[in-house]
Amino acid sequence: MERPGSNGRATYPPSNTSIMVTKDFEMTSVTSEPVVMSNQYSFPSFYRRGANRSRGSDRDSGSKALNEGSGKEDPDRVEYPPMPEDQKLGYLSTIALIVSKIIGTGIFAKPSFVLQNCGSKGVALFLWTGGGFMTFCGLLIYVEFGMAFPFNGGEIVYVEEAFPHPKYLAVTIVSIIFVLITNYAANAVMFAKLILQALNPEIVNPDYRLVKFIALVTLTAVCLLHTFSRRLGVFINNFLAMYKMILVIIIIITGAVAMGTGKGKGPAVKGLEYIPPGVHNFDDSFGFPFKPTMSEWGNSILGVLWAYTGWENANYVLGEIKRPPSKETKIFKVATFGSISLITILYLLTNVVYFGVLSTEELMTDNGEMVAAKFLIKVFGNGPFVEKGLKVFVALSVLGNFISIVYGLARVKQEIAKLRILPFSKFWAKQSHYDTPVGALALHWIFVALIIIVVPNEKNDDAYNMVTNLFVFGQSWVVLLVCVGMLFLRYGNNFHNWEPKIIRWSVLLCIIILYMIMNIFIIVLTWWPPADGYTSSIPYYITPTVATVVLGIGFGYWVVFAQILPRVGYHIDSEPDELVDGSRVVCYKRHKTGLAKDISDWWDTKLKKRKTFWRKM
Protein backbone atom coordinates (compact mmCIF):
# COMPACT_ATOMS: atom_id res chain seq x y z
CA MET A 1 0.00 0.00 0.00
CA GLU A 2 1.22 3.43 -0.68
CA ARG A 3 0.35 7.00 -0.07
CA PRO A 4 0.01 9.04 -3.28
CA GLY A 5 3.37 10.33 -4.31
CA SER A 6 5.35 8.03 -2.05
CA ASN A 7 6.47 5.66 -4.84
CA GLY A 8 5.45 2.61 -2.87
CA ARG A 9 7.37 3.56 0.25
CA ALA A 10 6.26 5.15 3.48
CA THR A 11 8.47 7.61 5.32
CA TYR A 12 8.52 7.79 9.07
CA PRO A 13 10.35 10.17 11.38
CA PRO A 14 12.88 8.50 13.66
CA SER A 15 11.68 7.36 17.07
CA ASN A 16 13.42 10.19 18.91
CA THR A 17 11.84 12.86 16.74
CA SER A 18 9.31 15.23 18.23
CA ILE A 19 5.97 15.78 16.56
CA MET A 20 4.18 19.05 15.88
CA VAL A 21 0.45 19.00 15.23
CA THR A 22 -0.62 21.70 12.83
CA LYS A 23 -3.94 23.50 12.79
CA ASP A 24 -5.47 21.19 10.20
CA PHE A 25 -4.63 18.11 12.33
CA GLU A 26 -1.72 16.99 10.14
CA MET A 27 1.37 15.71 11.97
CA THR A 28 4.75 16.89 10.79
CA SER A 29 8.26 16.00 11.87
CA VAL A 30 10.55 18.62 13.34
CA THR A 31 13.63 16.94 11.90
CA SER A 32 14.42 16.78 8.23
CA GLU A 33 15.84 13.24 8.04
CA PRO A 34 13.05 10.69 7.77
CA VAL A 35 13.55 6.99 8.13
CA VAL A 36 12.51 5.02 5.05
CA MET A 37 10.71 1.74 5.63
CA SER A 38 9.64 -0.86 3.12
CA ASN A 39 5.98 -0.96 2.22
CA GLN A 40 5.70 -4.33 3.93
CA TYR A 41 4.84 -2.48 7.13
CA SER A 42 3.40 0.71 5.70
CA PHE A 43 -0.01 1.71 6.97
CA PRO A 44 -3.02 2.74 4.89
CA SER A 45 -3.79 6.36 4.20
CA PHE A 46 -6.89 6.24 6.42
CA TYR A 47 -4.59 5.94 9.44
CA ARG A 48 -2.20 8.86 9.15
CA ARG A 49 1.46 8.13 9.63
CA GLY A 50 3.17 9.51 12.68
CA ALA A 51 6.23 9.01 14.80
CA ASN A 52 6.67 7.29 18.13
CA ARG A 53 5.29 9.48 20.86
CA SER A 54 6.01 9.04 24.53
CA ARG A 55 3.20 7.91 26.78
CA GLY A 56 2.39 10.75 29.11
CA SER A 57 2.03 10.12 32.83
CA ASP A 58 -1.40 11.75 32.77
CA ARG A 59 -3.78 9.71 30.66
CA ASP A 60 -6.25 12.57 30.47
CA SER A 61 -3.76 15.12 29.18
CA GLY A 62 -3.66 13.83 25.61
CA SER A 63 -5.81 16.48 24.02
CA LYS A 64 -4.01 19.21 25.98
CA ALA A 65 -0.64 18.01 24.73
CA LEU A 66 -1.90 17.95 21.17
CA ASN A 67 -3.10 21.53 21.37
CA GLU A 68 -0.14 23.23 23.01
CA GLY A 69 0.55 25.14 19.84
CA SER A 70 -3.00 26.49 19.55
CA GLY A 71 -3.18 27.67 23.15
CA LYS A 72 -6.53 26.04 23.88
CA GLU A 73 -7.98 22.61 24.35
CA ASP A 74 -10.18 21.18 21.61
CA PRO A 75 -12.99 19.12 23.21
CA ASP A 76 -13.57 17.26 19.96
CA ARG A 77 -10.09 15.77 19.80
CA VAL A 78 -9.42 12.65 21.82
CA GLU A 79 -6.11 10.87 22.21
CA TYR A 80 -5.91 7.15 22.97
CA PRO A 81 -2.37 6.69 24.30
CA PRO A 82 -0.29 3.70 23.22
CA MET A 83 -0.10 0.57 25.30
CA PRO A 84 3.41 -0.18 26.62
CA GLU A 85 5.00 -3.05 24.72
CA ASP A 86 5.54 -5.10 27.87
CA GLN A 87 1.78 -5.02 28.60
CA LYS A 88 0.75 -6.25 25.16
CA LEU A 89 -0.31 -9.81 24.42
CA GLY A 90 2.39 -12.37 23.70
CA TYR A 91 2.19 -15.86 22.20
CA LEU A 92 0.36 -17.48 25.13
CA SER A 93 -2.23 -14.76 25.66
CA THR A 94 -2.98 -14.41 21.94
CA ILE A 95 -3.41 -18.16 21.49
CA ALA A 96 -5.55 -18.26 24.63
CA LEU A 97 -7.89 -15.58 23.27
CA ILE A 98 -8.50 -17.68 20.16
CA VAL A 99 -8.70 -21.06 21.90
CA SER A 100 -10.96 -19.80 24.65
CA LYS A 101 -13.39 -18.23 22.19
CA ILE A 102 -13.55 -21.33 19.97
CA ILE A 103 -13.88 -24.00 22.65
CA GLY A 104 -17.15 -23.45 24.48
CA THR A 105 -19.89 -26.06 24.34
CA GLY A 106 -19.42 -27.00 20.67
CA ILE A 107 -17.05 -29.96 20.94
CA PHE A 108 -18.98 -31.32 23.95
CA ALA A 109 -22.42 -31.18 22.30
CA LYS A 110 -22.29 -30.69 18.52
CA PRO A 111 -20.78 -34.04 17.32
CA SER A 112 -24.00 -35.95 18.06
CA PHE A 113 -26.10 -33.13 16.57
CA VAL A 114 -24.03 -33.23 13.38
CA LEU A 115 -24.36 -37.02 13.15
CA GLN A 116 -28.10 -36.92 13.82
CA ASN A 117 -28.52 -34.64 10.80
CA CYS A 118 -26.07 -36.18 8.32
CA GLY A 119 -26.59 -39.83 9.38
CA SER A 120 -23.06 -41.15 8.80
CA LYS A 121 -19.95 -41.20 11.00
CA GLY A 122 -17.67 -41.06 7.97
CA VAL A 123 -19.51 -38.08 6.51
CA ALA A 124 -19.54 -36.39 9.92
CA LEU A 125 -15.75 -36.70 10.18
CA PHE A 126 -15.49 -35.32 6.65
CA LEU A 127 -17.64 -32.32 7.67
CA TRP A 128 -15.44 -31.66 10.73
CA THR A 129 -12.37 -31.77 8.48
CA GLY A 130 -14.10 -29.48 6.01
CA GLY A 131 -14.94 -27.09 8.85
CA GLY A 132 -11.26 -26.87 9.72
CA PHE A 133 -10.41 -26.27 6.06
CA MET A 134 -13.04 -23.52 5.78
CA THR A 135 -11.69 -21.93 8.93
CA PHE A 136 -8.20 -21.90 7.43
CA CYS A 137 -9.54 -20.23 4.28
CA GLY A 138 -11.11 -17.45 6.32
CA LEU A 139 -8.03 -17.21 8.50
CA LEU A 140 -5.74 -16.64 5.52
CA ILE A 141 -7.91 -13.72 4.38
CA TYR A 142 -8.11 -12.20 7.85
CA VAL A 143 -4.38 -12.61 8.54
CA GLU A 144 -3.57 -10.80 5.29
CA PHE A 145 -5.92 -8.02 6.31
CA GLY A 146 -4.41 -7.96 9.79
CA MET A 147 -0.89 -7.61 8.40
CA ALA A 148 -2.06 -4.70 6.24
CA PHE A 149 -4.06 -3.01 9.01
CA PRO A 150 -2.50 -3.93 12.39
CA PHE A 151 -5.12 -2.23 14.54
CA ASN A 152 -7.99 -3.17 16.85
CA GLY A 153 -11.41 -3.58 15.32
CA GLY A 154 -11.18 -6.41 12.82
CA GLU A 155 -13.91 -6.16 10.18
CA ILE A 156 -14.76 -2.57 11.16
CA VAL A 157 -11.33 -1.39 10.00
CA TYR A 158 -11.21 -3.64 6.94
CA VAL A 159 -14.64 -2.68 5.63
CA GLU A 160 -14.05 1.03 6.30
CA GLU A 161 -10.83 0.89 4.28
CA ALA A 162 -12.16 -1.24 1.46
CA PHE A 163 -15.44 0.62 0.88
CA PRO A 164 -14.82 4.36 1.21
CA HIS A 165 -17.80 5.12 -1.05
CA PRO A 166 -20.65 5.56 -0.40
CA LYS A 167 -19.18 7.06 2.72
CA TYR A 168 -20.01 5.16 5.92
CA LEU A 169 -22.44 2.76 4.17
CA ALA A 170 -20.60 -0.55 4.54
CA VAL A 171 -19.10 0.20 7.93
CA THR A 172 -22.47 1.39 9.28
CA ILE A 173 -24.20 -1.85 8.30
CA VAL A 174 -21.40 -3.96 9.79
CA SER A 175 -21.43 -1.83 12.95
CA ILE A 176 -25.17 -2.33 13.42
CA ILE A 177 -24.68 -6.10 13.05
CA PHE A 178 -22.00 -6.05 15.75
CA VAL A 179 -24.01 -3.89 18.13
CA LEU A 180 -27.40 -5.60 17.75
CA ILE A 181 -26.79 -9.31 17.16
CA THR A 182 -23.11 -10.05 17.84
CA ASN A 183 -23.45 -10.41 21.59
CA TYR A 184 -23.36 -14.16 22.52
CA ALA A 185 -26.09 -13.70 25.14
CA ALA A 186 -26.93 -17.39 24.80
CA ASN A 187 -23.53 -18.27 26.31
CA ALA A 188 -24.36 -16.51 29.56
CA VAL A 189 -27.72 -18.30 29.66
CA MET A 190 -26.05 -21.65 28.96
CA PHE A 191 -23.57 -21.09 31.80
CA ALA A 192 -26.43 -20.35 34.20
CA LYS A 193 -28.39 -23.45 33.17
CA LEU A 194 -25.37 -25.75 33.48
CA ILE A 195 -24.60 -24.49 36.99
CA LEU A 196 -28.20 -24.98 38.12
CA GLN A 197 -28.37 -28.44 36.52
CA ALA A 198 -25.13 -29.40 38.29
CA LEU A 199 -26.65 -28.36 41.63
CA ASN A 200 -29.81 -30.40 40.97
CA PRO A 201 -29.41 -32.87 38.05
CA GLU A 202 -33.05 -33.95 38.33
CA ILE A 203 -34.25 -30.55 37.08
CA VAL A 204 -33.69 -30.45 33.33
CA ASN A 205 -35.23 -26.98 32.91
CA PRO A 206 -34.47 -24.75 35.92
CA ASP A 207 -36.66 -21.77 36.79
CA TYR A 208 -36.19 -19.34 33.91
CA ARG A 209 -36.19 -16.33 36.26
CA LEU A 210 -33.26 -17.77 38.18
CA VAL A 211 -31.49 -18.62 34.92
CA LYS A 212 -31.87 -15.04 33.68
CA PHE A 213 -30.69 -13.65 37.02
CA ILE A 214 -27.52 -15.76 37.05
CA ALA A 215 -26.88 -14.90 33.40
CA LEU A 216 -27.14 -11.18 34.20
CA VAL A 217 -24.83 -11.57 37.19
CA THR A 218 -22.32 -13.43 35.01
CA LEU A 219 -22.48 -10.75 32.32
CA THR A 220 -22.02 -7.97 34.87
CA ALA A 221 -19.12 -9.73 36.60
CA VAL A 222 -17.26 -10.34 33.32
CA CYS A 223 -17.75 -6.73 32.15
CA LEU A 224 -16.56 -5.40 35.52
CA LEU A 225 -13.56 -7.73 35.38
CA HIS A 226 -12.50 -6.32 32.01
CA THR A 227 -13.24 -2.77 33.21
CA PHE A 228 -11.14 -2.71 36.36
CA SER A 229 -8.26 -5.02 35.47
CA ARG A 230 -7.22 -5.87 31.95
CA ARG A 231 -4.29 -7.90 33.29
CA LEU A 232 -6.48 -10.03 35.57
CA GLY A 233 -8.95 -10.62 32.75
CA VAL A 234 -6.14 -11.82 30.48
CA PHE A 235 -4.73 -14.05 33.24
CA ILE A 236 -8.10 -15.72 33.92
CA ASN A 237 -8.65 -16.20 30.21
CA ASN A 238 -5.20 -17.82 29.85
CA PHE A 239 -5.92 -20.16 32.74
CA LEU A 240 -9.33 -21.21 31.39
CA ALA A 241 -7.92 -21.70 27.88
CA MET A 242 -5.31 -24.12 29.23
CA TYR A 243 -8.00 -25.81 31.31
CA LYS A 244 -10.11 -26.38 28.18
CA MET A 245 -7.21 -27.84 26.25
CA ILE A 246 -6.43 -30.23 29.12
CA LEU A 247 -10.11 -31.22 29.36
CA VAL A 248 -10.29 -32.08 25.65
CA ILE A 249 -6.99 -33.98 25.80
CA ILE A 250 -8.25 -36.01 28.79
CA ILE A 251 -11.35 -36.97 26.77
CA ILE A 252 -9.14 -38.07 23.86
CA ILE A 253 -6.84 -40.15 26.08
CA THR A 254 -9.78 -41.69 27.97
CA GLY A 255 -11.48 -42.61 24.70
CA ALA A 256 -8.33 -44.11 23.24
CA VAL A 257 -7.84 -46.30 26.33
CA ALA A 258 -11.48 -47.42 26.26
CA MET A 259 -11.24 -48.29 22.57
CA GLY A 260 -7.99 -50.17 23.15
CA THR A 261 -9.31 -52.24 26.06
CA GLY A 262 -12.85 -52.58 24.74
CA LYS A 263 -14.25 -52.12 28.23
CA GLY A 264 -17.18 -49.98 29.30
CA LYS A 265 -19.76 -49.75 32.08
CA GLY A 266 -22.83 -50.34 29.98
CA PRO A 267 -24.90 -48.63 27.29
CA ALA A 268 -24.86 -44.83 27.23
CA VAL A 269 -28.63 -44.75 26.73
CA LYS A 270 -31.00 -46.91 28.76
CA GLY A 271 -32.85 -49.53 26.76
CA LEU A 272 -30.27 -49.85 23.99
CA GLU A 273 -28.09 -52.90 23.37
CA TYR A 274 -24.61 -52.63 24.89
CA ILE A 275 -21.90 -52.49 22.24
CA PRO A 276 -18.40 -52.25 23.76
CA PRO A 277 -16.01 -49.49 22.69
CA GLY A 278 -13.71 -50.30 19.80
CA VAL A 279 -12.90 -49.77 16.15
CA HIS A 280 -15.81 -52.03 15.23
CA ASN A 281 -18.05 -49.03 15.90
CA PHE A 282 -16.68 -47.59 12.65
CA ASP A 283 -18.05 -50.48 10.60
CA ASP A 284 -20.23 -49.20 7.79
CA SER A 285 -19.17 -45.63 8.57
CA PHE A 286 -20.47 -44.37 5.24
CA GLY A 287 -23.80 -46.14 5.43
CA PHE A 288 -26.86 -43.92 5.66
CA PRO A 289 -29.75 -45.10 7.89
CA PHE A 290 -31.81 -42.32 6.29
CA LYS A 291 -31.50 -39.88 3.41
CA PRO A 292 -30.64 -36.38 4.77
CA THR A 293 -32.64 -33.48 3.40
CA MET A 294 -31.07 -30.22 2.30
CA SER A 295 -32.17 -28.65 5.59
CA GLU A 296 -30.47 -31.44 7.57
CA TRP A 297 -27.27 -31.00 5.58
CA GLY A 298 -27.45 -27.33 6.41
CA ASN A 299 -27.91 -28.07 10.11
CA SER A 300 -24.85 -30.35 10.03
CA ILE A 301 -22.67 -27.72 8.38
CA LEU A 302 -23.87 -24.94 10.67
CA GLY A 303 -23.26 -27.14 13.71
CA VAL A 304 -19.65 -27.72 12.67
CA LEU A 305 -19.02 -24.07 11.82
CA TRP A 306 -20.51 -22.96 15.13
CA ALA A 307 -17.97 -25.16 16.95
CA TYR A 308 -15.16 -23.39 15.05
CA THR A 309 -16.52 -19.87 15.66
CA GLY A 310 -13.97 -17.52 17.23
CA TRP A 311 -10.94 -17.98 14.97
CA GLU A 312 -10.96 -14.23 14.13
CA ASN A 313 -10.61 -13.06 17.75
CA ALA A 314 -6.94 -12.04 17.39
CA ASN A 315 -7.89 -9.59 14.62
CA TYR A 316 -10.19 -7.80 17.04
CA VAL A 317 -7.33 -7.02 19.45
CA LEU A 318 -4.47 -6.78 16.97
CA GLY A 319 -3.40 -3.37 18.25
CA GLU A 320 -2.68 -4.99 21.63
CA ILE A 321 -0.50 -7.82 20.31
CA LYS A 322 3.25 -7.44 20.62
CA ARG A 323 5.14 -6.43 17.50
CA PRO A 324 8.86 -7.18 18.06
CA PRO A 325 11.26 -5.11 15.91
CA SER A 326 11.89 -6.64 12.47
CA LYS A 327 9.31 -9.38 13.31
CA GLU A 328 6.19 -7.26 13.62
CA THR A 329 3.71 -9.90 12.48
CA LYS A 330 5.35 -13.05 13.85
CA ILE A 331 3.35 -13.39 17.08
CA PHE A 332 0.09 -12.70 15.25
CA LYS A 333 0.76 -15.29 12.53
CA VAL A 334 2.14 -17.98 14.81
CA ALA A 335 -0.70 -17.58 17.32
CA THR A 336 -3.50 -17.67 14.73
CA PHE A 337 -2.25 -20.49 12.52
CA GLY A 338 -0.88 -22.46 15.47
CA SER A 339 -4.08 -22.31 17.50
CA ILE A 340 -6.36 -23.21 14.58
CA SER A 341 -4.11 -26.11 13.58
CA LEU A 342 -4.11 -27.44 17.14
CA ILE A 343 -7.87 -27.07 17.56
CA THR A 344 -8.61 -28.76 14.23
CA ILE A 345 -6.48 -31.77 15.23
CA LEU A 346 -8.08 -31.94 18.69
CA TYR A 347 -11.58 -31.68 17.21
CA LEU A 348 -10.94 -34.53 14.79
CA LEU A 349 -9.41 -36.76 17.48
CA THR A 350 -12.27 -36.00 19.87
CA ASN A 351 -14.82 -36.98 17.23
CA VAL A 352 -12.88 -40.17 16.53
CA VAL A 353 -13.01 -41.26 20.19
CA TYR A 354 -16.69 -40.27 20.47
CA PHE A 355 -17.51 -42.40 17.42
CA GLY A 356 -15.24 -45.24 18.56
CA VAL A 357 -16.68 -45.47 22.07
CA LEU A 358 -20.34 -44.83 21.26
CA SER A 359 -22.39 -46.81 18.79
CA THR A 360 -24.35 -45.10 16.03
CA GLU A 361 -27.63 -45.82 17.85
CA GLU A 362 -26.34 -44.25 21.06
CA LEU A 363 -25.23 -41.14 19.20
CA MET A 364 -28.42 -40.86 17.17
CA THR A 365 -30.72 -41.20 20.20
CA ASP A 366 -31.66 -37.79 21.57
CA ASN A 367 -32.22 -38.29 25.30
CA GLY A 368 -31.36 -34.72 26.33
CA GLU A 369 -27.72 -35.50 27.21
CA MET A 370 -24.82 -33.94 25.36
CA VAL A 371 -22.45 -36.32 23.59
CA ALA A 372 -19.71 -35.81 26.18
CA ALA A 373 -22.10 -36.99 28.90
CA LYS A 374 -23.01 -40.12 26.91
CA PHE A 375 -19.31 -40.77 26.39
CA LEU A 376 -18.53 -40.57 30.12
CA ILE A 377 -21.59 -42.61 31.08
CA LYS A 378 -20.42 -45.47 28.86
CA VAL A 379 -16.83 -45.30 30.11
CA PHE A 380 -17.35 -44.62 33.83
CA GLY A 381 -21.02 -45.31 34.45
CA ASN A 382 -23.82 -42.94 35.37
CA GLY A 383 -22.61 -41.60 38.72
CA PRO A 384 -22.34 -38.20 40.42
CA PHE A 385 -19.20 -37.42 38.40
CA VAL A 386 -21.18 -37.43 35.17
CA GLU A 387 -24.38 -35.96 36.57
CA LYS A 388 -22.72 -33.02 38.29
CA GLY A 389 -19.01 -32.92 37.51
CA LEU A 390 -19.27 -32.79 33.72
CA LYS A 391 -21.79 -29.95 33.83
CA VAL A 392 -19.43 -27.93 36.04
CA PHE A 393 -16.51 -28.66 33.69
CA VAL A 394 -18.49 -27.57 30.63
CA ALA A 395 -19.85 -24.53 32.49
CA LEU A 396 -16.28 -23.38 33.19
CA SER A 397 -15.54 -23.85 29.49
CA VAL A 398 -18.52 -21.65 28.61
CA LEU A 399 -17.40 -19.04 31.14
CA GLY A 400 -13.94 -18.89 29.58
CA ASN A 401 -15.58 -18.58 26.18
CA PHE A 402 -17.67 -15.64 27.40
CA ILE A 403 -14.69 -13.88 28.99
CA SER A 404 -12.72 -14.10 25.74
CA ILE A 405 -15.72 -12.91 23.70
CA VAL A 406 -16.32 -9.83 25.85
CA TYR A 407 -12.63 -8.90 25.73
CA GLY A 408 -12.55 -8.94 21.92
CA LEU A 409 -15.96 -7.43 21.19
CA ALA A 410 -15.33 -4.52 23.57
CA ARG A 411 -12.36 -3.49 21.39
CA VAL A 412 -14.46 -3.79 18.23
CA LYS A 413 -17.28 -1.68 19.63
CA GLN A 414 -14.84 0.94 20.84
CA GLU A 415 -13.56 1.24 17.26
CA ILE A 416 -17.16 1.65 16.08
CA ALA A 417 -17.61 4.46 18.58
CA LYS A 418 -14.40 6.14 17.41
CA LEU A 419 -15.91 6.42 13.93
CA ARG A 420 -18.68 8.56 15.47
CA ILE A 421 -21.41 6.46 13.89
CA LEU A 422 -23.44 5.77 17.04
CA PRO A 423 -25.30 8.25 19.24
CA PHE A 424 -23.27 9.22 22.32
CA SER A 425 -20.16 7.90 20.58
CA LYS A 426 -17.84 9.98 22.73
CA PHE A 427 -19.03 8.07 25.81
CA TRP A 428 -18.96 4.64 24.15
CA ALA A 429 -15.36 5.32 23.01
CA LYS A 430 -14.28 6.34 26.51
CA GLN A 431 -11.13 4.77 27.95
CA SER A 432 -11.04 4.28 31.70
CA HIS A 433 -8.20 5.17 34.07
CA TYR A 434 -7.37 1.46 34.04
CA ASP A 435 -6.68 1.61 30.28
CA THR A 436 -9.80 -0.44 29.51
CA PRO A 437 -12.63 0.37 27.05
CA VAL A 438 -15.22 1.12 29.74
CA GLY A 439 -17.63 2.83 27.34
CA ALA A 440 -17.65 -0.08 24.90
CA LEU A 441 -18.07 -2.54 27.76
CA ALA A 442 -21.11 -0.56 28.91
CA LEU A 443 -22.52 -0.66 25.37
CA HIS A 444 -21.96 -4.41 25.20
CA TRP A 445 -23.57 -4.93 28.61
CA ILE A 446 -26.71 -3.00 27.62
CA PHE A 447 -27.50 -5.05 24.52
CA VAL A 448 -26.57 -8.44 25.99
CA ALA A 449 -28.66 -7.72 29.10
CA LEU A 450 -31.53 -6.64 26.86
CA ILE A 451 -31.40 -9.94 24.96
CA ILE A 452 -31.25 -11.97 28.18
CA ILE A 453 -34.25 -10.15 29.64
CA VAL A 454 -36.44 -9.80 26.56
CA VAL A 455 -36.03 -13.21 24.90
CA PRO A 456 -38.95 -15.38 26.06
CA ASN A 457 -38.45 -18.54 28.08
CA GLU A 458 -38.42 -21.77 26.09
CA LYS A 459 -37.84 -25.19 27.67
CA ASN A 460 -35.83 -26.35 24.68
CA ASP A 461 -33.96 -23.03 24.32
CA ASP A 462 -35.39 -22.42 20.83
CA ALA A 463 -35.44 -18.66 21.36
CA TYR A 464 -31.79 -18.45 22.42
CA ASN A 465 -30.81 -20.84 19.63
CA MET A 466 -32.46 -18.41 17.23
CA VAL A 467 -30.33 -15.59 18.66
CA THR A 468 -27.24 -17.72 18.04
CA ASN A 469 -28.32 -18.46 14.47
CA LEU A 470 -28.86 -14.74 13.93
CA PHE A 471 -25.18 -14.23 14.65
CA VAL A 472 -24.15 -16.98 12.20
CA PHE A 473 -26.34 -15.49 9.46
CA GLY A 474 -25.12 -11.93 10.10
CA GLN A 475 -21.50 -13.03 10.30
CA SER A 476 -21.79 -14.69 6.89
CA TRP A 477 -22.76 -11.34 5.39
CA VAL A 478 -19.88 -9.61 7.18
CA VAL A 479 -17.42 -12.20 5.87
CA LEU A 480 -18.75 -11.70 2.34
CA LEU A 481 -18.12 -7.97 2.64
CA VAL A 482 -14.59 -8.63 3.91
CA CYS A 483 -13.90 -10.96 0.95
CA VAL A 484 -15.14 -8.40 -1.55
CA GLY A 485 -13.12 -5.81 0.34
CA MET A 486 -9.98 -7.87 -0.21
CA LEU A 487 -10.68 -7.73 -3.97
CA PHE A 488 -11.09 -3.96 -3.73
CA LEU A 489 -7.86 -3.78 -1.76
CA ARG A 490 -6.04 -5.51 -4.61
CA TYR A 491 -7.74 -3.95 -7.62
CA GLY A 492 -8.96 -0.61 -6.26
CA ASN A 493 -7.29 2.72 -6.92
CA ASN A 494 -6.23 3.35 -3.32
CA PHE A 495 -4.09 0.22 -2.87
CA HIS A 496 -3.38 -1.00 -6.38
CA ASN A 497 0.21 -2.00 -5.50
CA TRP A 498 -0.78 -4.11 -2.50
CA GLU A 499 0.46 -7.71 -2.54
CA PRO A 500 -0.30 -10.51 -0.04
CA LYS A 501 2.58 -11.50 2.21
CA ILE A 502 1.81 -15.17 2.96
CA ILE A 503 0.82 -16.72 -0.38
CA ARG A 504 0.70 -15.60 -4.00
CA TRP A 505 -2.24 -13.47 -5.06
CA SER A 506 -3.45 -16.06 -7.57
CA VAL A 507 -3.77 -18.66 -4.80
CA LEU A 508 -5.36 -16.19 -2.39
CA LEU A 509 -7.85 -15.17 -5.08
CA CYS A 510 -8.98 -18.79 -5.45
CA ILE A 511 -9.36 -19.05 -1.67
CA ILE A 512 -11.40 -15.84 -1.56
CA ILE A 513 -13.76 -17.04 -4.28
CA LEU A 514 -14.15 -20.45 -2.61
CA TYR A 515 -14.79 -18.87 0.77
CA MET A 516 -17.37 -16.52 -0.70
CA ILE A 517 -19.18 -19.45 -2.33
CA MET A 518 -19.23 -21.35 0.96
CA ASN A 519 -20.71 -18.38 2.83
CA ILE A 520 -23.32 -17.78 0.13
CA PHE A 521 -24.21 -21.46 0.47
CA ILE A 522 -24.69 -20.98 4.23
CA ILE A 523 -26.98 -17.99 3.64
CA VAL A 524 -29.06 -19.97 1.15
CA LEU A 525 -29.29 -22.96 3.53
CA THR A 526 -30.61 -20.68 6.27
CA TRP A 527 -33.61 -19.88 4.05
CA TRP A 528 -34.12 -23.50 2.96
CA PRO A 529 -37.43 -25.04 4.18
CA PRO A 530 -36.90 -27.81 6.77
CA ALA A 531 -38.04 -31.41 6.55
CA ASP A 532 -41.44 -32.59 7.76
CA GLY A 533 -40.02 -33.54 11.16
CA TYR A 534 -39.17 -29.94 12.10
CA THR A 535 -40.00 -29.61 15.82
CA SER A 536 -38.84 -26.12 16.81
CA SER A 537 -41.48 -23.78 18.20
CA ILE A 538 -40.03 -20.95 16.09
CA PRO A 539 -40.68 -21.07 12.31
CA TYR A 540 -37.51 -21.66 10.28
CA TYR A 541 -37.85 -18.42 8.32
CA ILE A 542 -37.83 -16.21 11.42
CA THR A 543 -34.04 -16.32 11.83
CA PRO A 544 -33.07 -15.18 8.30
CA THR A 545 -35.97 -12.72 8.24
CA VAL A 546 -34.91 -11.01 11.48
CA ALA A 547 -31.27 -10.97 10.34
CA THR A 548 -32.29 -9.39 7.04
CA VAL A 549 -34.31 -6.80 8.97
CA VAL A 550 -31.13 -5.98 10.95
CA LEU A 551 -29.33 -5.40 7.66
CA GLY A 552 -32.19 -3.14 6.64
CA ILE A 553 -31.93 -1.26 9.93
CA GLY A 554 -28.25 -0.70 9.21
CA PHE A 555 -29.07 0.72 5.79
CA GLY A 556 -31.87 2.89 7.18
CA TYR A 557 -29.57 4.18 9.91
CA TRP A 558 -27.01 5.08 7.26
CA VAL A 559 -29.64 6.97 5.26
CA VAL A 560 -30.49 9.10 8.30
CA PHE A 561 -26.92 9.45 9.56
CA ALA A 562 -25.07 10.07 6.31
CA GLN A 563 -27.75 11.40 3.95
CA ILE A 564 -30.66 13.14 5.66
CA LEU A 565 -28.84 14.87 8.53
CA PRO A 566 -26.18 16.41 6.25
CA ARG A 567 -28.94 17.67 3.93
CA VAL A 568 -30.60 19.56 6.76
CA GLY A 569 -27.26 21.01 7.74
CA TYR A 570 -25.87 18.71 10.43
CA HIS A 571 -22.48 17.21 9.60
CA ILE A 572 -20.20 15.18 11.83
CA ASP A 573 -17.02 13.50 10.70
CA SER A 574 -14.24 11.63 12.43
CA GLU A 575 -10.62 11.44 11.39
CA PRO A 576 -8.82 8.59 13.18
CA ASP A 577 -5.05 8.93 13.12
CA GLU A 578 -3.21 5.71 13.95
CA LEU A 579 0.39 6.31 14.97
CA VAL A 580 3.21 3.84 14.51
CA ASP A 581 3.52 3.28 18.26
CA GLY A 582 -0.08 2.13 18.52
CA SER A 583 -1.57 5.35 19.89
CA ARG A 584 -4.71 6.73 18.35
CA VAL A 585 -5.86 10.30 17.85
CA VAL A 586 -9.47 10.81 16.81
CA CYS A 587 -10.46 14.26 15.61
CA TYR A 588 -14.20 14.90 15.55
CA LYS A 589 -15.42 17.76 13.38
CA ARG A 590 -18.93 19.12 13.77
CA HIS A 591 -20.51 21.33 11.16
CA LYS A 592 -23.91 23.02 11.28
CA THR A 593 -25.30 24.83 8.29
CA GLY A 594 -28.72 25.83 6.98
CA LEU A 595 -31.66 24.57 9.03
CA ALA A 596 -29.49 22.90 11.66
CA LYS A 597 -27.60 26.13 12.27
CA ASP A 598 -30.82 28.13 12.47
CA ILE A 599 -32.27 25.71 15.06
CA SER A 600 -29.02 25.77 17.04
CA ASP A 601 -28.87 29.56 17.04
CA TRP A 602 -32.54 29.77 18.06
CA TRP A 603 -31.98 27.37 20.93
CA ASP A 604 -28.87 29.20 22.12
CA THR A 605 -30.76 32.50 22.07
CA LYS A 606 -33.69 31.00 23.98
CA LEU A 607 -31.36 29.44 26.52
CA LYS A 608 -29.58 32.74 27.10
CA LYS A 609 -32.90 34.47 27.69
CA ARG A 610 -33.83 31.86 30.28
CA LYS A 611 -30.52 32.27 32.07
CA THR A 612 -30.95 36.03 32.12
CA PHE A 613 -34.50 35.67 33.49
CA TRP A 614 -33.44 33.40 36.34
CA ARG A 615 -30.52 35.64 37.25
CA LYS A 616 -32.91 38.57 37.61
CA MET A 617 -35.14 36.47 39.84
Secondary structure, 3 states (H helix, E strand, C coil): CCCCCCCCCEEECCCCCCEEECCCCCEEECCCCCEEECCCCCCCCCCCCCCCCCCCCCHHHHHHHHCCCCCCCCCCEEEECCCCHHHCECHHHHHHHHHHHHCCCHHHHHHHHHHHHHCCHHHHHHHHHHHHHHHHHHHHHHHHHHHHCCCCCCHHHHHHHHCCCCCCHHHHHHHHHHHHCCCCHHHHHHHHHHHHHHHCCCCCCCCHHHHHHHHHHHHHHHHHHHHHCHHHHHHHHHHHHHHHHHHHHHHHHHHHHHHHHCCCCCCCCCCCCCCCCCHHHHCCCCCCCCCCCHHHHHHHHHHHHHHHCCCCHHHHCHHHECCCCCCCCHHHHHHHHHHHHHHHHHHHHHHHHHHHHCCHHHHHCCCCCCHHHHHHHHHHCCCHHHHHHHHHHHHHHHHHHHHHHHHHHHHHHHHHHHCCCCCCHHHHCCCCCCCCCHHHHHHHHHHHHHHHHHCCCCCCCHHHHHHHHHHHHHHHHHHHHHHHHHHHHHHCCCCCCCCCCCCCHHHHHHHHHHHHHHHHHHHHHHHCCCCCCCCCCCCCCHHHHHHHHHHHHHHHHHHHHHHHHHHCCEEEEEEEEECCCCCEEEEEEEEECHHHHHHHHHHHHHHHHHHHHHHHC
